[in-house]
Amino acid sequence: MPKKITKHSYNNCLAVNKIHLSVRLGCEKEERKTPQAVEVDIKLFYPSLTKASKTDQDDFACYDKISRLVWKLCEKKEFRLIEYLGAEIYRTIRPTVAKEVKILVKITKCNLPVSFVLGGASFTYSDLPPFSWIVPD
């Protein structure tokens, strides 16, 4: 019997864009000696309109708190891979938002040690379920 596909809808999104950080990041120890420019985008997807959207108070996600947690994580550690950094950021902010909120974290390493790659490299980590409909950018 075929598996039933369940679609999930996340029509509401709070985005914290381009948290600019200096991170000790790179595969080789030499590359990690000097902090590098990294940008972090965080999107919080809500399955329904939040109370804060209706009342101008209540259950809001504090983007200052989230941004500072990310900054603090990156300030004290070094990372070899942007994939791991993305997962660590997710694990750091997950406890700060409600269970029904889904999180998407995008890490961009702005400057690569590859001369012909001009746009950096990025990795996206998310707990959105398969077949989710999200607000398009």
N, CA, C and O atoms as CSV, one atom per row, in Angstrom:
chain,resi,resn,atom,element,x,y,z
A,1,MET,N,N,0.839,-1.169,0.000
A,1,MET,CA,C,0.000,0.000,0.000
A,1,MET,C,C,0.894,1.246,0.000
A,1,MET,O,O,1.817,1.332,0.810
A,2,PRO,N,N,0.637,2.216,-0.898
A,2,PRO,CA,C,1.485,3.406,-0.964
A,2,PRO,C,C,1.366,4.260,0.301
A,2,PRO,O,O,0.306,4.369,0.917
A,3,LYS,N,N,2.490,4.849,0.649
A,3,LYS,CA,C,2.520,5.710,1.823
A,3,LYS,C,C,1.799,7.019,1.512
A,3,LYS,O,O,2.008,7.620,0.458
A,4,LYS,N,N,0.957,7.446,2.432
A,4,LYS,CA,C,0.224,8.693,2.259
A,4,LYS,C,C,1.174,9.866,2.470
A,4,LYS,O,O,1.936,9.899,3.437
A,5,ILE,N,N,1.117,10.821,1.556
A,5,ILE,CA,C,1.944,12.026,1.675
A,5,ILE,C,C,1.162,13.072,2.461
A,5,ILE,O,O,0.045,13.440,2.097
A,6,THR,N,N,1.763,13.536,3.531
A,6,THR,CA,C,1.156,14.583,4.337
A,6,THR,C,C,1.838,15.896,4.003
A,6,THR,O,O,3.061,16.012,4.087
A,7,LYS,N,N,1.044,16.882,3.625
A,7,LYS,CA,C,1.597,18.201,3.335
A,7,LYS,C,C,1.450,19.080,4.571
A,7,LYS,O,O,0.432,19.050,5.263
A,8,HIS,N,N,2.478,19.849,4.825
A,8,HIS,CA,C,2.489,20.762,5.959
A,8,HIS,C,C,2.565,22.180,5.412
A,8,HIS,O,O,3.278,22.441,4.444
A,9,SER,N,N,1.838,23.081,6.027
A,9,SER,CA,C,1.820,24.462,5.570
A,9,SER,C,C,2.402,25.376,6.641
A,9,SER,O,O,1.986,25.338,7.799
A,10,TYR,N,N,3.362,26.191,6.243
A,10,TYR,CA,C,3.977,27.171,7.133
A,10,TYR,C,C,3.901,28.520,6.434
A,10,TYR,O,O,4.822,28.930,5.728
A,11,ASN,N,N,2.770,29.202,6.651
A,11,ASN,CA,C,2.484,30.441,5.934
A,11,ASN,C,C,3.117,31.666,6.561
A,11,ASN,O,O,3.160,32.726,5.936
A,12,ASN,N,N,3.603,31.545,7.769
A,12,ASN,CA,C,4.124,32.703,8.496
A,12,ASN,C,C,5.590,32.465,8.819
A,12,ASN,O,O,5.982,31.394,9.282
A,13,CYS,N,N,6.390,33.496,8.563
A,13,CYS,CA,C,7.834,33.343,8.730
A,13,CYS,C,C,8.434,34.610,9.328
A,13,CYS,O,O,8.159,35.720,8.872
A,14,LEU,N,N,9.248,34.428,10.343
A,14,LEU,CA,C,10.064,35.514,10.876
A,14,LEU,C,C,11.488,35.220,10.440
A,14,LEU,O,O,12.025,34.153,10.737
A,15,ALA,N,N,12.097,36.158,9.740
A,15,ALA,CA,C,13.460,35.959,9.247
A,15,ALA,C,C,14.411,36.935,9.924
A,15,ALA,O,O,14.118,38.124,10.046
A,16,VAL,N,N,15.539,36.423,10.356
A,16,VAL,CA,C,16.640,37.248,10.858
A,16,VAL,C,C,17.730,37.091,9.808
A,16,VAL,O,O,18.334,36.027,9.676
A,17,ASN,N,N,17.973,38.165,9.062
A,17,ASN,CA,C,18.832,38.088,7.879
A,17,ASN,C,C,20.227,38.663,8.094
A,17,ASN,O,O,20.414,39.697,8.736
A,18,LYS,N,N,21.175,37.964,7.540
A,18,LYS,CA,C,22.566,38.414,7.462
A,18,LYS,C,C,23.156,38.819,8.806
A,18,LYS,O,O,23.631,39.940,8.986
A,19,ILE,N,N,23.114,37.884,9.739
A,19,ILE,CA,C,23.855,38.075,10.982
A,19,ILE,C,C,25.322,37.948,10.574
A,19,ILE,O,O,25.776,36.867,10.201
A,20,HIS,N,N,26.045,39.035,10.645
A,20,HIS,CA,C,27.426,39.053,10.153
A,20,HIS,C,C,28.375,38.706,11.300
A,20,HIS,O,O,28.377,39.365,12.340
A,21,LEU,N,N,29.176,37.669,11.096
A,21,LEU,CA,C,30.067,37.169,12.136
A,21,LEU,C,C,31.482,36.965,11.599
A,21,LEU,O,O,31.693,36.845,10.392
A,22,SER,N,N,32.434,36.929,12.510
A,22,SER,CA,C,33.794,36.512,12.193
A,22,SER,C,C,33.997,35.171,12.883
A,22,SER,O,O,33.943,35.079,14.110
A,23,VAL,N,N,34.229,34.135,12.089
A,23,VAL,CA,C,34.271,32.772,12.611
A,23,VAL,C,C,35.577,32.106,12.198
A,23,VAL,O,O,36.040,32.251,11.066
A,24,ARG,N,N,36.149,31.385,13.128
A,24,ARG,CA,C,37.326,30.565,12.802
A,24,ARG,C,C,36.788,29.303,12.141
A,24,ARG,O,O,36.317,28.380,12.806
A,25,LEU,N,N,36.870,29.290,10.807
A,25,LEU,CA,C,36.208,28.264,10.014
A,25,LEU,C,C,37.109,27.811,8.883
A,25,LEU,O,O,37.669,28.638,8.163
A,26,GLY,N,N,37.252,26.515,8.721
A,26,GLY,CA,C,38.020,25.980,7.607
A,26,GLY,C,C,38.503,24.573,7.889
A,26,GLY,O,O,38.670,24.172,9.041
A,27,CYS,N,N,38.722,23.840,6.827
A,27,CYS,CA,C,39.161,22.443,6.972
A,27,CYS,C,C,40.535,22.342,7.616
A,27,CYS,O,O,40.773,21.488,8.471
A,28,GLU,N,N,41.419,23.206,7.204
A,28,GLU,CA,C,42.805,23.139,7.695
A,28,GLU,C,C,43.023,24.078,8.871
A,28,GLU,O,O,42.421,25.149,8.950
A,29,LYS,N,N,43.888,23.663,9.778
A,29,LYS,CA,C,44.204,24.455,10.970
A,29,LYS,C,C,44.692,25.853,10.589
A,29,LYS,O,O,44.346,26.832,11.250
A,30,GLU,N,N,45.478,25.949,9.548
A,30,GLU,CA,C,46.000,27.241,9.075
A,30,GLU,C,C,44.860,28.185,8.678
A,30,GLU,O,O,44.906,29.379,8.974
A,31,GLU,N,N,43.851,27.651,8.015
A,31,GLU,CA,C,42.699,28.456,7.586
A,31,GLU,C,C,41.892,28.948,8.788
A,31,GLU,O,O,41.299,30.025,8.736
A,32,ARG,N,N,41.866,28.170,9.862
A,32,ARG,CA,C,41.097,28.537,11.051
A,32,ARG,C,C,41.816,29.530,11.956
A,32,ARG,O,O,41.221,30.034,12.908
A,33,LYS,N,N,43.089,29.822,11.674
A,33,LYS,CA,C,43.844,30.755,12.513
A,33,LYS,C,C,43.249,32.159,12.483
A,33,LYS,O,O,43.238,32.853,13.500
A,34,THR,N,N,42.759,32.573,11.329
A,34,THR,CA,C,42.217,33.915,11.165
A,34,THR,C,C,40.706,33.839,11.006
A,34,THR,O,O,40.217,33.116,10.137
A,35,PRO,N,N,39.954,34.571,11.829
A,35,PRO,CA,C,38.492,34.574,11.675
A,35,PRO,C,C,38.079,35.039,10.273
A,35,PRO,O,O,38.706,35.924,9.690
A,36,GLN,N,N,37.029,34.436,9.752
A,36,GLN,CA,C,36.551,34.732,8.406
A,36,GLN,C,C,35.124,35.242,8.447
A,36,GLN,O,O,34.362,34.939,9.365
A,37,ALA,N,N,34.778,36.026,7.430
A,37,ALA,CA,C,33.431,36.574,7.327
A,37,ALA,C,C,32.430,35.462,7.026
A,37,ALA,O,O,32.591,34.696,6.076
A,38,VAL,N,N,31.397,35.396,7.859
A,38,VAL,CA,C,30.312,34.424,7.696
A,38,VAL,C,C,28.998,35.181,7.902
A,38,VAL,O,O,28.890,36.034,8.782
A,39,GLU,N,N,28.013,34.856,7.082
A,39,GLU,CA,C,26.679,35.410,7.273
A,39,GLU,C,C,25.717,34.280,7.610
A,39,GLU,O,O,25.770,33.200,7.021
A,40,VAL,N,N,24.844,34.547,8.563
A,40,VAL,CA,C,23.868,33.560,9.007
A,40,VAL,C,C,22.471,34.143,8.798
A,40,VAL,O,O,22.177,35.256,9.233
A,41,ASP,N,N,21.627,33.383,8.132
A,41,ASP,CA,C,20.222,33.725,7.983
A,41,ASP,C,C,19.417,32.685,8.744
A,41,ASP,O,O,19.657,31.484,8.618
A,42,ILE,N,N,18.467,33.154,9.529
A,42,ILE,CA,C,17.619,32.255,10.298
A,42,ILE,C,C,16.173,32.569,9.961
A,42,ILE,O,O,15.750,33.725,9.998
A,43,LYS,N,N,15.420,31.525,9.633
A,43,LYS,CA,C,13.992,31.687,9.382
A,43,LYS,C,C,13.224,30.794,10.341
A,43,LYS,O,O,13.531,29.614,10.508
A,44,LEU,N,N,12.218,31.388,10.964
A,44,LEU,CA,C,11.333,30.659,11.862
A,44,LEU,C,C,9.978,30.565,11.178
A,44,LEU,O,O,9.346,31.582,10.893
A,45,PHE,N,N,9.536,29.343,10.916
A,45,PHE,CA,C,8.277,29.099,10.209
A,45,PHE,C,C,7.201,28.677,11.201
A,45,PHE,O,O,7.402,27.775,12.014
A,46,TYR,N,N,6.067,29.339,11.116
A,46,TYR,CA,C,4.947,29.094,12.015
A,46,TYR,C,C,3.804,28.439,11.242
A,46,TYR,O,O,3.504,28.853,10.122
A,47,PRO,N,N,3.159,27.420,11.826
A,47,PRO,CA,C,2.048,26.755,11.135
A,47,PRO,C,C,0.765,27.578,11.129
A,47,PRO,O,O,-0.151,27.292,10.358
A,48,SER,N,N,0.693,28.592,11.978
A,48,SER,CA,C,-0.485,29.463,12.013
A,48,SER,C,C,-0.046,30.842,12.497
A,48,SER,O,O,1.076,31.026,12.969
A,49,LEU,N,N,-0.937,31.785,12.371
A,49,LEU,CA,C,-0.658,33.143,12.809
A,49,LEU,C,C,-0.398,33.150,14.311
A,49,LEU,O,O,-1.152,32.548,15.077
A,50,THR,N,N,0.654,33.820,14.729
A,50,THR,CA,C,1.018,33.834,16.147
A,50,THR,C,C,0.152,34.824,16.929
A,50,THR,O,O,-0.453,35.731,16.356
A,51,LYS,N,N,0.107,34.631,18.232
A,51,LYS,CA,C,-0.601,35.581,19.091
A,51,LYS,C,C,0.018,36.967,18.967
A,51,LYS,O,O,-0.691,37.974,18.989
A,52,ALA,N,N,1.328,37.018,18.839
A,52,ALA,CA,C,2.006,38.308,18.701
A,52,ALA,C,C,1.516,39.054,17.465
A,52,ALA,O,O,1.443,40.283,17.476
A,53,SER,N,N,1.182,38.336,16.409
A,53,SER,CA,C,0.669,38.958,15.189
A,53,SER,C,C,-0.713,39.567,15.408
A,53,SER,O,O,-1.100,40.515,14.725
A,54,LYS,N,N,-1.439,39.019,16.354
A,54,LYS,CA,C,-2.805,39.480,16.613
A,54,LYS,C,C,-2.890,40.521,17.726
A,54,LYS,O,O,-3.758,41.393,17.697
A,55,THR,N,N,-1.982,40.429,18.716
A,55,THR,CA,C,-2.114,41.268,19.905
A,55,THR,C,C,-0.985,42.277,20.083
A,55,THR,O,O,-1.061,43.125,20.971
A,56,ASP,N,N,0.048,42.207,19.270
A,56,ASP,CA,C,1.226,43.084,19.384
A,56,ASP,C,C,2.000,42.828,20.675
A,56,ASP,O,O,2.678,43.721,21.185
A,57,GLN,N,N,1.898,41.611,21.198
A,57,GLN,CA,C,2.635,41.182,22.383
A,57,GLN,C,C,2.608,39.660,22.442
A,57,GLN,O,O,2.325,39.026,21.426
A,58,ASP,N,N,2.881,39.068,23.551
A,58,ASP,CA,C,2.789,37.625,23.793
A,58,ASP,C,C,3.943,36.818,23.213
A,58,ASP,O,O,5.110,37.114,23.466
A,59,ASP,N,N,3.605,35.796,22.434
A,59,ASP,CA,C,4.537,34.730,22.056
A,59,ASP,C,C,5.462,35.088,20.904
A,59,ASP,O,O,5.412,34.449,19.853
A,60,PHE,N,N,6.296,36.088,21.083
A,60,PHE,CA,C,7.189,36.480,20.009
A,60,PHE,C,C,8.554,35.812,20.163
A,60,PHE,O,O,8.962,35.438,21.263
A,61,ALA,N,N,9.237,35.675,19.053
A,61,ALA,CA,C,10.620,35.173,19.072
A,61,ALA,C,C,11.520,36.404,19.106
A,61,ALA,O,O,11.388,37.287,18.259
A,62,CYS,N,N,12.408,36.470,20.049
A,62,CYS,CA,C,13.285,37.630,20.213
A,62,CYS,C,C,14.505,37.475,19.305
A,62,CYS,O,O,15.408,36.693,19.603
A,63,TYR,N,N,14.529,38.216,18.203
A,63,TYR,CA,C,15.646,38.062,17.281
A,63,TYR,C,C,16.935,38.612,17.852
A,63,TYR,O,O,18.013,38.204,17.420
A,64,ASP,N,N,16.863,39.533,18.814
A,64,ASP,CA,C,18.081,39.985,19.495
A,64,ASP,C,C,18.694,38.824,20.281
A,64,ASP,O,O,19.900,38.583,20.213
A,65,LYS,N,N,17.856,38.115,21.020
A,65,LYS,CA,C,18.329,36.968,21.810
A,65,LYS,C,C,18.906,35.887,20.898
A,65,LYS,O,O,19.981,35.350,21.168
A,66,ILE,N,N,18.195,35.573,19.826
A,66,ILE,CA,C,18.657,34.548,18.882
A,66,ILE,C,C,19.991,34.952,18.264
A,66,ILE,O,O,20.914,34.141,18.190
A,67,SER,N,N,20.093,36.196,17.823
A,67,SER,CA,C,21.326,36.683,17.201
A,67,SER,C,C,22.499,36.629,18.169
A,67,SER,O,O,23.605,36.242,17.794
A,68,ARG,N,N,22.256,37.013,19.396
A,68,ARG,CA,C,23.330,36.990,20.400
A,68,ARG,C,C,23.768,35.563,20.733
A,68,ARG,O,O,24.954,35.320,20.955
A,69,LEU,N,N,22.833,34.625,20.770
A,69,LEU,CA,C,23.202,33.223,21.001
A,69,LEU,C,C,24.112,32.707,19.883
A,69,LEU,O,O,25.092,32.008,20.141
A,70,VAL,N,N,23.777,33.059,18.649
A,70,VAL,CA,C,24.590,32.646,17.501
A,70,VAL,C,C,25.969,33.284,17.589
A,70,VAL,O,O,26.983,32.612,17.401
A,71,TRP,N,N,26.005,34.575,17.874
A,71,TRP,CA,C,27.280,35.287,17.989
A,71,TRP,C,C,28.147,34.662,19.082
A,71,TRP,O,O,29.340,34.433,18.884
A,72,LYS,N,N,27.537,34.389,20.233
A,72,LYS,CA,C,28.273,33.811,21.356
A,72,LYS,C,C,28.841,32.434,21.005
A,72,LYS,O,O,29.985,32.131,21.342
A,73,LEU,N,N,28.049,31.607,20.332
A,73,LEU,CA,C,28.512,30.284,19.912
A,73,LEU,C,C,29.744,30.407,19.020
A,73,LEU,O,O,30.732,29.698,19.213
A,74,CYS,N,N,29.680,31.305,18.049
A,74,CYS,CA,C,30.756,31.436,17.065
A,74,CYS,C,C,31.982,32.143,17.623
A,74,CYS,O,O,33.090,31.954,17.120
A,75,GLU,N,N,31.795,32.950,18.651
A,75,GLU,CA,C,32.899,33.689,19.242
A,75,GLU,C,C,33.890,32.776,19.956
A,75,GLU,O,O,35.096,33.020,19.923
A,76,LYS,N,N,33.387,31.729,20.598
A,76,LYS,CA,C,34.255,30.939,21.471
A,76,LYS,C,C,34.738,29.616,20.876
A,76,LYS,O,O,35.549,28.926,21.494
A,77,LYS,N,N,34.254,29.253,19.684
A,77,LYS,CA,C,34.636,27.970,19.107
A,77,LYS,C,C,35.216,28.155,17.717
A,77,LYS,O,O,35.096,29.217,17.106
A,78,GLU,N,N,35.841,27.108,17.239
A,78,GLU,CA,C,36.228,27.079,15.830
A,78,GLU,C,C,35.572,25.868,15.191
A,78,GLU,O,O,35.257,24.882,15.857
A,79,PHE,N,N,35.375,25.967,13.886
A,79,PHE,CA,C,34.640,24.949,13.150
A,79,PHE,C,C,35.387,24.599,11.877
A,79,PHE,O,O,35.964,25.468,11.223
A,80,ARG,N,N,35.372,23.332,11.534
A,80,ARG,CA,C,35.982,22.885,10.290
A,80,ARG,C,C,35.019,23.059,9.119
A,80,ARG,O,O,35.436,23.469,8.035
A,81,LEU,N,N,33.737,22.754,9.321
A,81,LEU,CA,C,32.795,22.686,8.208
A,81,LEU,C,C,31.571,23.567,8.444
A,81,LEU,O,O,31.083,23.671,9.570
A,82,ILE,N,N,31.075,24.205,7.371
A,82,ILE,CA,C,29.864,25.014,7.511
A,82,ILE,C,C,28.655,24.123,7.811
A,82,ILE,O,O,27.692,24.581,8.426
A,83,GLU,N,N,28.693,22.877,7.391
A,83,GLU,CA,C,27.597,21.951,7.688
A,83,GLU,C,C,27.455,21.751,9.199
A,83,GLU,O,O,26.349,21.770,9.738
A,84,TYR,N,N,28.568,21.565,9.855
A,84,TYR,CA,C,28.551,21.375,11.304
A,84,TYR,C,C,28.144,22.665,12.009
A,84,TYR,O,O,27.374,22.639,12.969
A,85,LEU,N,N,28.664,23.789,11.532
A,85,LEU,CA,C,28.300,25.082,12.107
A,85,LEU,C,C,26.789,25.304,12.007
A,85,LEU,O,O,26.170,25.779,12.959
A,86,GLY,N,N,26.198,24.967,10.869
A,86,GLY,CA,C,24.746,25.107,10.706
A,86,GLY,C,C,23.970,24.273,11.703
A,86,GLY,O,O,22.992,24.743,12.286
A,87,ALA,N,N,24.401,23.041,11.902
A,87,ALA,CA,C,23.732,22.157,12.862
A,87,ALA,C,C,23.907,22.658,14.290
A,87,ALA,O,O,22.978,22.559,15.091
A,88,GLU,N,N,25.067,23.188,14.621
A,88,GLU,CA,C,25.316,23.729,15.958
A,88,GLU,C,C,24.452,24.963,16.223
A,88,GLU,O,O,23.925,25.132,17.323
A,89,ILE,N,N,24.309,25.810,15.227
A,89,ILE,CA,C,23.446,26.986,15.386
A,89,ILE,C,C,22.005,26.532,15.608
A,89,ILE,O,O,21.309,27.055,16.477
A,90,TYR,N,N,21.568,25.562,14.820
A,90,TYR,CA,C,20.217,25.020,15.004
A,90,TYR,C,C,20.032,24.512,16.438
A,90,TYR,O,O,19.051,24.857,17.098
A,91,ARG,N,N,20.967,23.700,16.915
A,91,ARG,CA,C,20.863,23.124,18.263
A,91,ARG,C,C,20.878,24.219,19.339
A,91,ARG,O,O,20.287,24.051,20.406
A,92,THR,N,N,21.542,25.318,19.061
A,92,THR,CA,C,21.622,26.419,20.017
A,92,THR,C,C,20.308,27.187,20.110
A,92,THR,O,O,19.891,27.573,21.202
A,93,ILE,N,N,19.654,27.412,18.970
A,93,ILE,CA,C,18.426,28.230,19.005
A,93,ILE,C,C,17.140,27.409,19.167
A,93,ILE,O,O,16.101,27.962,19.526
A,94,ARG,N,N,17.199,26.106,18.908
A,94,ARG,CA,C,15.993,25.267,19.003
A,94,ARG,C,C,15.260,25.440,20.343
A,94,ARG,O,O,14.035,25.565,20.336
A,95,PRO,N,N,15.955,25.452,21.493
A,95,PRO,CA,C,15.233,25.580,22.770
A,95,PRO,C,C,14.567,26.949,22.979
A,95,PRO,O,O,13.771,27.101,23.906
A,96,THR,N,N,14.870,27.931,22.151
A,96,THR,CA,C,14.351,29.284,22.362
A,96,THR,C,C,13.010,29.534,21.679
A,96,THR,O,O,12.389,30.575,21.896
A,97,VAL,N,N,12.557,28.586,20.854
A,97,VAL,CA,C,11.283,28.775,20.149
A,97,VAL,C,C,10.356,27.582,20.430
A,97,VAL,O,O,10.801,26.504,20.825
A,98,ALA,N,N,9.082,27.805,20.217
A,98,ALA,CA,C,8.082,26.765,20.473
A,98,ALA,C,C,8.311,25.536,19.594
A,98,ALA,O,O,8.876,25.639,18.505
A,99,LYS,N,N,7.869,24.379,20.072
A,99,LYS,CA,C,8.067,23.110,19.359
A,99,LYS,C,C,7.467,23.104,17.963
A,99,LYS,O,O,8.038,22.520,17.042
A,100,GLU,N,N,6.308,23.756,17.799
A,100,GLU,CA,C,5.645,23.735,16.495
A,100,GLU,C,C,6.334,24.641,15.459
A,100,GLU,O,O,6.055,24.545,14.264
A,101,VAL,N,N,7.216,25.501,15.916
A,101,VAL,CA,C,7.958,26.382,15.007
A,101,VAL,C,C,9.077,25.574,14.356
A,101,VAL,O,O,9.819,24.866,15.036
A,102,LYS,N,N,9.190,25.685,13.048
A,102,LYS,CA,C,10.259,25.020,12.308
A,102,LYS,C,C,11.346,26.040,12.008
A,102,LYS,O,O,11.074,27.227,11.828
A,103,ILE,N,N,12.575,25.559,11.959
A,103,ILE,CA,C,13.727,26.453,11.832
A,103,ILE,C,C,14.508,26.117,10.569
A,103,ILE,O,O,14.700,24.952,10.221
A,104,LEU,N,N,14.946,27.163,9.903
A,104,LEU,CA,C,15.864,27.016,8.777
A,104,LEU,C,C,17.060,27.920,9.060
A,104,LEU,O,O,16.897,29.111,9.323
A,105,VAL,N,N,18.249,27.352,9.004
A,105,VAL,CA,C,19.490,28.089,9.227
A,105,VAL,C,C,20.314,27.997,7.949
A,105,VAL,O,O,20.575,26.904,7.447
A,106,LYS,N,N,20.719,29.142,7.429
A,106,LYS,CA,C,21.591,29.172,6.252
A,106,LYS,C,C,22.900,29.851,6.643
A,106,LYS,O,O,22.906,30.972,7.152
A,107,ILE,N,N,24.002,29.155,6.399
A,107,ILE,CA,C,25.340,29.659,6.681
A,107,ILE,C,C,26.005,29.968,5.352
A,107,ILE,O,O,25.993,29.139,4.442
A,108,THR,N,N,26.583,31.154,5.233
A,108,THR,CA,C,27.353,31.499,4.038
A,108,THR,C,C,28.754,31.902,4.454
A,108,THR,O,O,28.940,32.852,5.214
A,109,LYS,N,N,29.725,31.180,3.956
A,109,LYS,CA,C,31.124,31.564,4.124
A,109,LYS,C,C,31.417,32.515,2.969
A,109,LYS,O,O,31.438,32.112,1.806
A,110,CYS,N,N,31.642,33.782,3.307
A,110,CYS,CA,C,31.652,34.843,2.298
A,110,CYS,C,C,32.830,34.784,1.328
A,110,CYS,O,O,32.663,35.016,0.131
A,111,ASN,N,N,34.000,34.481,1.835
A,111,ASN,CA,C,35.205,34.460,0.997
A,111,ASN,C,C,35.860,33.091,1.085
A,111,ASN,O,O,36.185,32.605,2.168
A,112,LEU,N,N,36.044,32.489,-0.066
A,112,LEU,CA,C,36.639,31.154,-0.093
A,112,LEU,C,C,38.090,31.228,-0.538
A,112,LEU,O,O,38.489,32.162,-1.233
A,113,PRO,N,N,38.875,30.240,-0.134
A,113,PRO,CA,C,40.256,30.186,-0.603
A,113,PRO,C,C,40.350,29.588,-2.020
A,113,PRO,O,O,41.323,28.916,-2.362
A,114,VAL,N,N,39.331,29.848,-2.817
A,114,VAL,CA,C,39.278,29.379,-4.207
A,114,VAL,C,C,39.071,30.639,-5.051
A,114,VAL,O,O,37.999,31.241,-5.008
A,115,SER,N,N,40.076,31.034,-5.807
A,115,SER,CA,C,40.086,32.340,-6.463
A,115,SER,C,C,38.943,32.570,-7.447
A,115,SER,O,O,38.542,33.717,-7.647
A,116,PHE,N,N,38.412,31.539,-8.057
A,116,PHE,CA,C,37.390,31.733,-9.082
A,116,PHE,C,C,35.961,31.550,-8.555
A,116,PHE,O,O,35.015,31.572,-9.343
A,117,VAL,N,N,35.784,31.371,-7.239
A,117,VAL,CA,C,34.450,31.318,-6.635
A,117,VAL,C,C,34.217,32.664,-5.954
A,117,VAL,O,O,34.844,32.972,-4.940
A,118,LEU,N,N,33.316,33.456,-6.515
A,118,LEU,CA,C,33.130,34.827,-6.042
A,118,LEU,C,C,31.968,34.996,-5.072
A,118,LEU,O,O,31.917,35.989,-4.346
A,119,GLY,N,N,31.045,34.059,-5.043
A,119,GLY,CA,C,29.857,34.211,-4.202
A,119,GLY,C,C,29.905,33.468,-2.885
A,119,GLY,O,O,28.886,33.368,-2.201
A,120,GLY,N,N,31.051,32.949,-2.513
A,120,GLY,CA,C,31.152,32.194,-1.274
A,120,GLY,C,C,30.529,30.815,-1.402
A,120,GLY,O,O,30.263,30.336,-2.504
A,121,ALA,N,N,30.304,30.193,-0.274
A,121,ALA,CA,C,29.671,28.875,-0.232
A,121,ALA,C,C,28.661,28.888,0.898
A,121,ALA,O,O,28.879,29.532,1.924
A,122,SER,N,N,27.556,28.177,0.715
A,122,SER,CA,C,26.539,28.175,1.761
A,122,SER,C,C,26.007,26.770,1.998
A,122,SER,O,O,26.117,25.880,1.155
A,123,PHE,N,N,25.426,26.610,3.179
A,123,PHE,CA,C,24.802,25.365,3.578
A,123,PHE,C,C,23.526,25.716,4.322
A,123,PHE,O,O,23.507,26.657,5.117
A,124,THR,N,N,22.459,24.967,4.071
A,124,THR,CA,C,21.181,25.201,4.736
A,124,THR,C,C,20.814,23.979,5.561
A,124,THR,O,O,20.878,22.846,5.086
A,125,TYR,N,N,20.428,24.230,6.807
A,125,TYR,CA,C,20.023,23.190,7.742
A,125,TYR,C,C,18.606,23.517,8.200
A,125,TYR,O,O,18.332,24.652,8.590
A,126,SER,N,N,17.705,22.542,8.159
A,126,SER,CA,C,16.314,22.817,8.516
A,126,SER,C,C,15.644,21.589,9.101
A,126,SER,O,O,16.013,20.453,8.802
A,127,ASP,N,N,14.649,21.842,9.943
A,127,ASP,CA,C,13.836,20.750,10.467
A,127,ASP,C,C,12.431,20.758,9.862
A,127,ASP,O,O,11.518,20.138,10.408
A,128,LEU,N,N,12.258,21.451,8.746
A,128,LEU,CA,C,10.965,21.416,8.058
A,128,LEU,C,C,10.674,19.995,7.598
A,128,LEU,O,O,11.561,19.321,7.074
A,129,PRO,N,N,9.450,19.534,7.787
A,129,PRO,CA,C,9.120,18.178,7.337
A,129,PRO,C,C,9.083,18.099,5.814
A,129,PRO,O,O,8.930,19.122,5.145
A,130,PRO,N,N,9.220,16.895,5.262
A,130,PRO,CA,C,9.117,16.731,3.811
A,130,PRO,C,C,7.770,17.246,3.300
A,130,PRO,O,O,6.765,17.202,4.009
A,131,PHE,N,N,7.767,17.720,2.095
A,131,PHE,CA,C,6.550,18.198,1.429
A,131,PHE,C,C,5.927,19.392,2.144
A,131,PHE,O,O,4.705,19.541,2.161
A,132,SER,N,N,6.760,20.234,2.729
A,132,SER,CA,C,6.259,21.437,3.392
A,132,SER,C,C,6.081,22.553,2.378
A,132,SER,O,O,6.878,22.723,1.455
A,133,TRP,N,N,5.022,23.300,2.577
A,133,TRP,CA,C,4.839,24.505,1.797
A,133,TRP,C,C,5.259,25.649,2.693
A,133,TRP,O,O,4.754,25.795,3.806
A,134,ILE,N,N,6.186,26.462,2.206
A,134,ILE,CA,C,6.659,27.599,2.998
A,134,ILE,C,C,6.457,28.882,2.202
A,134,ILE,O,O,6.241,28.857,0.991
A,135,VAL,N,N,6.533,29.991,2.906
A,135,VAL,CA,C,6.420,31.295,2.276
A,135,VAL,C,C,7.612,31.480,1.340
A,135,VAL,O,O,8.754,31.381,1.788
A,136,PRO,N,N,7.382,31.743,0.060
A,136,PRO,CA,C,8.506,31.957,-0.848
A,136,PRO,C,C,9.199,33.284,-0.546
A,136,PRO,O,O,8.576,34.228,-0.060
A,137,ASP,N,N,10.493,33.340,-0.841
A,137,ASP,CA,C,11.250,34.599,-0.644
A,137,ASP,C,C,10.820,35.633,-1.651
A,137,ASP,O,O,11.337,36.750,-1.648
